[in-house]
Amino acid sequence: MTAIPTSVSGRAPEAVSSSNEEEPRVPLRLTVARGRLGLELYEPVSLGPLELPELQLSFRGLSFPLDLSGGVPVFRHRRGELERLVLATSVERLRAWIEPRIRAAIGALARPLDLWPITDGLGVGIVRAGSVLAFDLLWAPTGSDVRLVVSRARGVGLTSPALGESLRILDSVFGKLSTRRGRLYRVSALGQRLGRIVLPSVGARAPAAEQVVVSTLAWEHTEAKILLDSTLTPPAVSAVIGRALEAAIHTERADDALASGEIEPARSGYMAALEAAPRARELVLLIAEIDARIAGRREAALGLLSETLPAVAAGAVGAELLAATGDHEGARAAYSAVVRDETYAPLAALLAVESLRFEPDAQQRRLTLDAAVARAPNLPEARWARFRARAERGDIDGALADAQHLEAAAVGSRARHYCCVTAAGDILAAGFERAAGRLFERALRYVPDDAKATLGLGRAFLAAREGLRALPLLERARELAASGAGELVGEIDFELARLSAEVLSDLPQAIARLRQVTTACSLVVEARVLEAQYRLKLGDIVGTSVAYARARELVELGHRSRNPAQWLRLAGRFESEVRRDPNAAERHLAQALRLEPQSAELAEAYRDVAARVAARRQAAELSPVTDSSVPPTSL
């Protein structure tokens, strides 16, 4: 290549323009390349995530000698032929271009988009709250076209099969830049398209580019280069790309259905493809992934899977199918294998957390959580799981260390406030009220007028037997939550009732507070039980019976309660021994026995009360009844 010195700035001669004004500066210069006069870029041009450091085109049909005195402006309006084009990009440039499009399509991400080089393309990792999706995007050029194939789609915590979610996300990223058939995206005539975009923007006519061939993708660390050249021969594809292309051809219609959310047509398509290619691993895994979400199909899905490969080698899908059939040991082995082999750290860590559902050994659970956090230190799900495990077993120092890490990793005052409030609530539930109080105080530094954090700090003081310090906090929380949700208001009223009874010794006021707790609050059953206990202390026997009855009715309607069988037994004893009403006692004990049918103590108490009810009924039947409205029978 020989560069011909010309006026780079492009001053037009009189033969071209009668004006003496300079034309716009363009980064082009005349050159001789491959025996013909042409143009080339002399500085890079940026195009979205791509940079074009090198571009050459040639002019056919020119005869020498040529008058080059007019410089670039004389030739840039001639239609040339693209000879060479170099594209450069990097992981960071691709991330900056792709991530906003993904966020616009699916909403906020829990962490920045992850991209990493792989031998045949690009690895993609997307982390959302409670879910991780990863897939490979393979680069498969063919002549002047580029094909991008989605491969190895996998995830955890997803609402639909990973391949379908991957395709929907990529559709939003590529938009009209490509066409999709199944899992294969095609960019036709890449050189021609780039020429039409780049050269007119720098003042030259778009070249013909039918003869250029696209090269493979070459990575150097996180930098990538692609060559388009008229002298290249079509590159050979790797075995990985070859298999992916074959799979894409046979599953095109099924993949299209899956991308559209049409699960059953997609499954039918995959089954048809499986008939043509029996025991194809990927097809079997896709069918199993679909059927694993439907309870009635799991046994059959496991059978289909086992015909092709061991279920323990089928990753998270195999683990879920094994667990659904009761094989928890097999599920643990499957999770262990997929966590070990997974290259994307957040996915491996979340899979490790999921595996804890089937791990009974406490020591192994601790080791698994430590490994998950070490693998992905900034994945909130893994860190929260270890935090809660540490808090439950009383490792307060370890739990606080995880809480501090979560707070530091959170972005923004609201996110840090949430971390502090959530961690403080768990630590308070574990019985460490002093540490919980400090975390609630930190939460209030971020959001001073938050009713939930104020309530939590008040609860911490109550647990620490500092009720007089808790009182103004609970009253302040009640003011802040007055216009809020019924759940939070009910919780505050419940705590104010406890404080009135235990600190102020004002049972009537405590009962009045408890009566304000409605069914909008999850503590409504506890409120009715506590009301019954306070009324009994006041000697209100009838009110106690009514409060217990209301609590039992709420349980019968499905409201949750802590240790319901315990207080139902107390209610039964109250009705039996205080009110002498075995019928009411039987209702309470019958409900308690439904909740704990294996309790011998409850069964004995119920039999005793039921016998008394039966004796009363029998005595009533034997008692003569006189009804004056019925005339005596004449003999």
ABEGO torsion letter per residue (X at the ends): XBBBBBBAAGBBBAAABABABBBBBBBBBBBBBGGBBBBBBABBBBBEABBBABBBBBBBGBBOBBBAAAEAAAAAABBBBBABBBBBBBAAAAAAAAAAAAAAAAEBBABBBBBBBBAAEBBBBBBBBGBBBBBBBBBBBBEABBBBBBBGBBBBGBABBAAAAAAAAAAAAAEAABBBBEABBBBBGAAAAAAAAAAAAAGBBBBBAAABBBBBBBBBEABBBBBBBAABBBBBBBAAAAAAAAAAAAAAAAAAAAAAGBAAAAAAAAAAAAAABBGBAAAAAAAAAAAAABAAAAAAAAAAAAAABBAAAAEAAAAAAAAAAGBAAAAAAAAAAAAAABABAAAAAAAAAAAAAABABAAAAAAAAAAAAAABAABAAAAAAAAAAAAAAGBAAAAAAAAAAAAAABBEAAAAAAAAAAAAAAAAAAGBAAAAAAAAAAAAAABAABAAAAAAAAAAAAAAGBAAAAAAAAAAAAAAAAABBAAAAAAAAAAAAAAAAAAAGBAAAAAAAAAABBAABAAAAAAAAAAAAAAAAAGBAAAAAAAAAAAAAAAAAGBBBBGAAAAAAAAAAAAAAAAGBAAAAAAAAAAAAAABAABAAAAAAAAAAAAAAAAAAAAAAABBBBBAABBBBBX
